[in-house]
Amino acid sequence: MEKKIRPRATMLDIAELSGTSLKTVSRVLNKVATVDPNLVAKVQQAAKKVGYTPNMNAASLRGKSGKTLSIGILLEDISNPFSAALHRTYEIYARKHNYIVLAASLEEDPLFERELVNAFISRRVDGLIIAPSNTDHSYLELEEKTGIHFGFIDRPASNFLVDTVLSTNRESSVFAVEHLMNHGHRNIAFIHDSLTYTGKERFSGYKTALKKAGIPLNKDYVLTDNGTGNDTLIELKNMLLSHNPPTAIYSARNSSTVLAVRTLKELNLENRIALIGFDDVPGGDLFSPAVSVLMQDVTQLGLRSAQLLFSRIEGHTGPAVIERIPTKFIARGSGEIRPLDRK
């Protein structure tokens, strides 16, 4: 049996059922204080009976504030634990302000980013928070002048001044490499995403730590993981089985850390090669040994970027700010293995 779709109730339906005019219905629904209380009761009763729900986009066009009570969130990949945690933080904060959150994944595609920005703006969101994949955001200046508010998270904008909240990528990476050095390591491999701002910042921290210690950069120890997991897996295996393997690995993204854990276990090296990852991984504390990580404060990242965006929506017009949120190092065991522990 074919399911019948009931048309959405309109203000005209309310007017007919309540025996009032369309103008009266409009005034009641817009909470005009001077409407006769008896008419208000009739309209409200009729609206409830027909199941009327207001068109928020249309209401925003008519209302004084012009707000739709919605924000958009564009993240790298909502299925990624980091992005998922950010998304949840935004939802909790927005709900407290009677806002809804619309979200989408950018998939590291600059063209798709611009398409999604245009799609969200066409839905008249009051603000957008973006974890960018594009390298030029000057196109947002025109949109900003129309009243759309923006905020950036995890990575900064290019050619566009905007409130931005970042982690201490470079400084934390220096700490991670120095931690491995303090446990006796000098041959330290590095796995990173070479295409993104975060990957480049973490690589800079890796190189800075080596330079401070007087250790020359060995390009054979540097692997890129730009989403080609199988290729990275093969390269990591070859490096670990070479005549001069590293004694430690610093993985600068959580998906790369998973690859490293899998490879070390496959080669029975998990208790002989030290490992530190940037960002936690699901079950990382349950592995043997448990994975030492630099934990981003995702809640604080999301909270501060949400606070900054809502401040703009509420009328703040000060200069753009950039905030960096420190990471927390959690020593669980894998990052504390010493070269002398090798058997």
C-alpha positions, 0 to 999 in steps of 0.5 A: 500500500502506497504511503500518502504524504500529507502536505505541510500545514500552512498559515492559510490552513490555520486562518480557515480553521480558526475563522480569522484572517491571514494577517491575524495568524501572522501577527499571533505566530510572530507574537505581536503583543497587541493581538486580542487574547481571544484571537491568540487562543483561537489561532494557537488552538488551530495551529496545534490541531493542524500540526503547523511548524514554522518555516525558519528560513522564511521567518528569518527573512521576515524577522528583525534579527534575520537569524535562523538559529543554525550554524554549520560545521565543516570538518575533515571527516566526521567519522574520524574520532577527532572530528566526531568529538569536535562535532559533539562539543559543538552540538552541546554548546549550540543546544544551550543557545537554542541553535541546531548544528548542520555538519558535513565532511570536507574529505580534504577536497578544496573544491568540495569545501567551497561547494559546501560553504556555498550550500550552507550559506544558501541555507542561511546559517548564522555562522560557519566553523571550518577545518579548512582544506583550501589554500585560499579563503579570500572568497569568504570576505564577500560572504562575511560582508553579507552578515555570515560569521566564520570561525576556523578550527584545527588549521588557519585560514589563508588570505582571510582574517578570522577567529581561529583555534589551533592546537600547539602542533609544533611545540608538542611535536618538539616535546614528543621527540625530546621525550624519545631522546630522553629515553635514549633514542637517536634514530627516530622515524616520523610519519606525517601528512605532508599536505596539511597545515597540521602535518607540516607544523608537526614535521617542523617540530620534529626537525626542530627537536633533531636540530636542537640535539645535533642529530642530522635529519635522515630522510629515510626515516621520514614517511608520508601518509596522505591517505594511502594506507597500504603504501605507508604500511609497505614503506614502514615494514621495509624501513623496520626490516632495513639494515639500519632501522629506527629505534623509535617512531613518532606518528603525527596523525592517529590513522598513521599510529594505527598503521604503526601499531599493526606493523609493529605487532606483525613484526613482533617489534611492539616491545622493542620499538618505541612509539608516540602518536599525536592524537589518541586512537580508539583502544590505544590504552588497551594495546600491549604496550599501551600507546603513549600519545599527545592528546589534543584537548578537543573539548576546549578546542571546540568550546573556544571556537564555538564561544568565539563564533557565537560572540560574533553572531551576538554582535562582537566586532573586535579584531580576529583572534588566534588561540592555541590550546596546549596538548597533554602528553599521556605516557602509557608505555610504548613511548617509554621503551628504551633502545637498550630494552631490545632483545 
